[in-house]
Amino acid sequence: MNIALVILTTLLGLATAFSAVGKFTMNPKAAEMLRHLGLTDSQIRGLGASEVAGALGLLIGTWIPILGLLAAIGFVLYFLGALIMHVRSKDPAKDMAPALILLVLSIIVTILQFAR
């Protein structure tokens, strides 16, 4: 397996799992940002569940490649949606940066998954 794929997939999985913890625990900073985007507490926790499912998909995708590919594509869509929400809310670039960085990482992981 490609070393870059393993490293970047692990990085994406850890980042999203860490993000999910913030959503499940309703971290004040994370919750405030997501409420600013118009999300309810149950929607915030739903996003956290999506991130956990995606992170598990990336992990299991190590052995079942199609699952890793689908999880990576899911993260591309997830972070594209996050970026769109930030743009629609006219948020400053510093608030969009995490979504943009994770979108780019998700795209790279997806490309590497296709090349597998």
C-alpha positions as CSV (number, residue, x, y, z in Angstrom):
1,M,0.0,0.0,0.0
2,N,1.2,3.5,-0.8
3,I,2.9,5.1,2.2
4,A,1.5,8.5,1.3
5,L,-2.0,7.1,1.3
6,V,-1.6,5.5,4.7
7,I,-0.2,8.7,6.2
8,L,-2.8,11.1,4.7
9,T,-5.6,8.7,5.4
10,T,-4.5,8.4,9.1
11,L,-4.2,12.2,9.3
12,L,-7.7,12.7,7.9
13,G,-9.2,10.0,10.1
14,L,-7.6,11.5,13.2
15,A,-8.6,15.0,12.4
16,T,-12.3,14.1,11.8
17,A,-12.4,11.9,14.9
18,F,-11.0,14.8,16.9
19,S,-13.6,17.1,15.4
20,A,-16.4,14.6,16.2
21,V,-15.4,14.6,19.9
22,G,-15.8,18.4,19.9
23,K,-19.3,18.0,18.4
24,F,-20.4,15.2,20.7
25,T,-19.2,17.0,23.8
26,M,-20.6,20.3,22.5
27,N,-17.3,22.1,22.9
28,P,-18.4,25.7,23.4
29,K,-16.2,27.1,20.5
30,A,-17.3,24.4,18.0
31,A,-20.9,24.6,19.0
32,E,-21.0,28.4,18.8
33,M,-19.5,28.3,15.3
34,L,-22.0,25.6,14.1
35,R,-25.0,27.4,15.7
36,H,-23.8,30.5,13.9
37,L,-24.2,28.5,10.6
38,G,-27.8,27.8,11.7
39,L,-27.4,24.2,13.0
40,T,-29.3,22.8,16.0
41,D,-27.7,20.8,18.7
42,S,-29.1,17.5,17.3
43,Q,-27.7,18.4,13.8
44,I,-24.3,19.2,15.4
45,R,-24.3,15.7,17.0
46,G,-25.4,14.2,13.7
47,L,-22.4,15.8,12.0
48,G,-20.2,14.3,14.7
49,A,-21.7,10.8,14.0
50,S,-21.0,11.3,10.2
51,E,-17.4,12.1,11.0
52,V,-17.1,9.0,13.2
53,A,-18.6,6.9,10.5
54,G,-16.3,8.3,7.9
55,A,-13.2,7.8,10.1
56,L,-14.2,4.2,10.6
57,G,-14.7,3.9,6.9
58,L,-11.2,5.1,6.2
59,L,-9.8,2.7,8.8
60,I,-11.7,-0.3,7.5
61,G,-10.8,0.9,4.0
62,T,-7.3,-0.3,4.7
63,W,-8.6,-3.8,4.2
64,I,-11.6,-3.1,2.0
65,P,-10.5,-0.6,-0.6
66,I,-14.0,0.3,-1.9
67,L,-15.0,1.4,1.6
68,G,-12.0,3.6,2.0
69,L,-12.8,5.2,-1.4
70,L,-16.4,5.8,-0.5
71,A,-15.4,7.3,2.9
72,A,-12.9,9.6,1.2
73,I,-15.6,10.7,-1.3
74,G,-18.0,11.3,1.6
75,F,-15.5,13.5,3.3
76,V,-15.0,15.5,0.1
77,L,-18.8,16.2,0.0
78,Y,-18.9,16.8,3.7
79,F,-16.2,19.4,3.7
80,L,-17.4,21.0,0.5
81,G,-20.8,21.5,2.2
82,A,-19.0,23.0,5.2
83,L,-17.1,25.4,3.0
84,I,-20.3,26.4,1.2
85,M,-22.0,27.1,4.6
86,H,-19.2,29.3,5.7
87,V,-19.2,31.2,2.4
88,R,-23.0,31.7,2.6
89,S,-22.6,33.0,6.1
90,K,-19.9,35.4,4.9
91,D,-17.5,34.1,7.5
92,P,-13.9,35.4,7.5
93,A,-11.2,33.3,5.9
94,K,-9.8,32.2,9.3
95,D,-13.1,30.5,10.1
96,M,-13.2,28.7,6.7
97,A,-9.6,27.5,6.9
98,P,-10.1,24.2,8.8
99,A,-12.9,23.2,6.3
100,L,-10.8,24.2,3.3
101,I,-7.7,22.3,4.6
102,L,-9.7,19.2,5.3
103,L,-11.4,19.5,1.9
104,V,-8.0,19.6,0.2
105,L,-6.8,16.6,2.3
106,S,-10.0,14.7,1.5
107,I,-9.5,15.3,-2.3
108,I,-5.9,14.1,-2.1
109,V,-6.9,11.0,-0.2
110,T,-9.7,10.3,-2.7
111,I,-7.2,10.6,-5.6
112,L,-4.8,8.3,-3.9
113,Q,-7.6,5.8,-3.2
114,F,-8.5,5.8,-6.9
115,A,-4.9,5.2,-7.8
116,R,-4.7,2.3,-5.4
